[in-house]
């Protein structure tokens, strides 16, 4: 079999089944659809909401209590409304990048694009001095990075500035989203879950 048969004729990218096999090898638990109703439910829900099966859903399915507790929690998280969506995405992306969760970075672009947010801002979270950021956005990135550090390194001055700009309600939500993304990113990274092409649906801006 020739090498060309395993690649897309347009961009020389691996065909989906080859790329999926690579993700399976990297994952530290099986990410195939489990048998039974739970597996079918995860697959149907993922395809309906995301356009494809989510590897971390299948990973969590090995422990249904973890899976359903996480799903119920995330449904409530989706109803948070105090924090500006762009600041939310900047905080989440900063955490995912700092921890090194390629699955979360990939999905973060997809979610932000779905919400109509500025993807260029997400591309520069490692460069907070970028001219496209407001002062508040820079502080949110700094806060997310400092809160993710071990041990946390958030300063009183930074929190005071964010509190004055966002108010207590949004500040609490920001802090919780940083904590939640730490949980997501560390789970996915620790189990070897990598990007699976969610961001391919976005037209990412040039760097």
C-alpha positions in Angstrom: 0.0 0.0 0.0 1.4 3.4 -0.9 1.8 6.2 1.6 -0.5 8.4 -0.5 -3.5 6.1 0.3 -3.4 7.1 4.0 -3.5 10.9 3.4 -6.0 13.5 2.3 -5.4 14.5 -1.4 -6.1 18.1 -0.5 -3.9 19.0 2.4 -1.8 15.8 2.9 -3.4 15.3 6.3 -4.0 11.8 7.7 -7.3 10.3 6.9 -9.7 10.3 9.8 -9.3 6.6 10.6 -5.5 6.9 10.6 -5.7 9.9 12.9 -8.1 8.1 15.2 -5.7 5.2 15.5 -3.0 7.6 16.6 -5.3 9.0 19.3 -6.1 5.5 20.5 -2.4 4.7 20.9 -1.7 7.9 22.8 -4.8 7.5 25.1 -4.0 5.8 28.4 -7.5 4.2 28.6 -9.6 2.9 25.7 -11.5 5.7 23.9 -13.7 3.4 21.8 -17.4 3.5 22.3 -18.3 1.2 25.2 -21.0 -1.4 24.7 -24.5 -0.9 26.0 -26.9 2.0 26.5 -24.3 4.4 28.1 -22.0 4.1 25.2 -24.7 4.7 22.6 -26.0 7.7 24.7 -22.5 9.3 24.8 -22.0 8.7 21.1 -25.4 10.2 20.1 -25.1 13.2 22.5 -21.5 14.0 21.2 -22.5 13.7 17.6 -25.6 15.8 18.1 -23.8 18.6 20.1 -20.3 18.5 18.7 -20.5 16.8 15.3 -18.3 13.9 16.5 -17.7 11.6 19.4 -15.7 13.2 22.2 -12.8 11.1 23.3 -13.0 12.3 26.9 -16.6 11.1 27.1 -15.6 7.6 26.3 -12.7 7.8 28.7 -15.0 8.8 31.5 -17.5 6.1 30.6 -15.2 3.6 32.3 -16.6 5.0 35.5 -20.2 5.9 34.9 -20.5 7.7 38.3 -17.7 10.0 37.2 -19.2 10.5 33.8 -22.7 11.4 35.0 -21.5 13.6 37.9 -19.3 15.5 35.4 -22.1 15.9 32.8 -24.5 17.2 35.4 -21.9 19.6 36.8 -21.0 20.9 33.3 -24.6 21.5 32.4 -24.9 23.8 35.4 -21.6 25.5 34.5 -23.0 26.3 31.0 -25.6 28.5 32.7 -23.0 30.8 34.3 -23.7 34.3 33.0 -21.9 36.9 35.2 -18.6 36.9 33.2 -18.2 38.3 29.8 -17.9 35.4 27.3 -14.6 36.7 25.8 -13.0 36.9 29.3 -14.3 33.4 30.0 -12.7 32.0 26.9 -9.4 33.8 27.5 -9.2 32.4 31.0 -10.1 28.9 29.9 -7.6 29.0 27.0 -4.8 30.3 29.1 -5.2 27.4 31.6 -5.4 24.8 28.8 -2.2 26.2 27.2 -0.3 26.5 30.4 -1.2 22.9 31.5 -0.5 21.6 28.0 -3.9 20.1 27.2 -4.1 20.0 23.4 -7.7 18.5 23.6 -8.9 21.5 25.6 -7.1 24.0 23.3 -8.7 22.3 20.3 -12.1 22.3 21.9 -11.7 25.9 23.2 -11.3 27.2 19.7 -14.4 25.3 18.6 -16.5 26.6 21.5 -15.4 30.2 21.0 -16.0 30.1 17.3 -19.5 28.7 18.0 -20.2 31.7 20.3 -18.9 34.1 17.6 -15.9 35.3 19.7 -12.6 36.8 18.4 -10.3 33.8 17.8 -7.3 36.0 17.3 -7.4 36.9 20.9 -7.3 33.2 21.9 -4.2 32.7 19.7 -2.2 35.3 21.7 -2.8 34.2 25.3 0.9 33.4 25.6 1.6 37.0 24.6 -0.5 39.2 26.9 1.3 42.3 25.7 -0.3 41.8 22.3 -1.8 45.1 21.2 -5.2 43.6 20.5 -5.9 43.1 24.2 -7.6 45.5 26.6 -6.1 46.1 30.0 -8.8 44.0 31.6 -8.2 41.1 29.2 -4.5 41.2 30.1 -5.3 41.0 33.7 -7.6 38.0 33.2 -4.8 36.2 31.4 -2.4 37.0 34.2 -4.9 35.9 36.8 -5.6 32.6 35.0 -1.9 31.9 34.7 -1.1 32.9 38.3 -4.0 30.9 39.7 -2.9 27.8 37.7 0.6 28.0 39.0 1.6 25.5 41.8 1.4 26.9 44.4 -1.0 29.7 43.2 0.7 33.1 42.8 -2.2 35.5 42.6 -1.4 38.9 44.1 -3.7 41.1 46.2 -3.2 43.9 43.7 -4.3 41.9 40.7 -7.4 40.7 42.5 -8.3 44.2 43.6 -8.0 45.5 40.1 -10.2 42.7 38.7 -12.7 43.2 41.4 -13.0 46.9 40.6 -13.4 46.2 36.9 -15.6 43.1 37.0 -17.4 43.2 40.4 -17.5 40.4 42.9 -20.0 38.2 41.1 -18.0 38.0 37.9 -14.7 37.7 39.8 -16.0 34.6 41.6 -17.1 33.2 38.3 -13.7 33.9 36.7 -12.0 32.2 39.6 -14.2 29.1 39.4 -13.8 28.8 35.6 -10.0 28.8 36.1 -10.4 26.0 38.7 -12.8 24.1 36.5 -10.5 24.3 33.5 -7.6 23.1 35.6 -9.8 20.0 36.4 -10.7 19.5 32.8 -7.2 20.0 31.4 -5.4 17.9 34.0 -7.8 15.0 33.5 -7.4 15.0 29.7 -3.7 15.6 29.7 -3.1 12.9 32.4 -5.0 10.3 30.4 -3.2 11.1 27.2 -6.2 12.6 25.4 -5.1 14.9 22.5 -6.7 17.2 20.0 -9.2 15.5 17.7 -10.0 18.2 15.1 -12.8 20.2 16.7 -11.0 23.5 15.7 -10.9 22.3 12.0 -14.4 23.8 11.8 -13.0 27.3 12.6 -11.3 29.6 10.1 -8.4 30.5 12.5 -6.9 33.9 11.9 -3.3 34.2 10.8 -0.7 34.6 13.6 
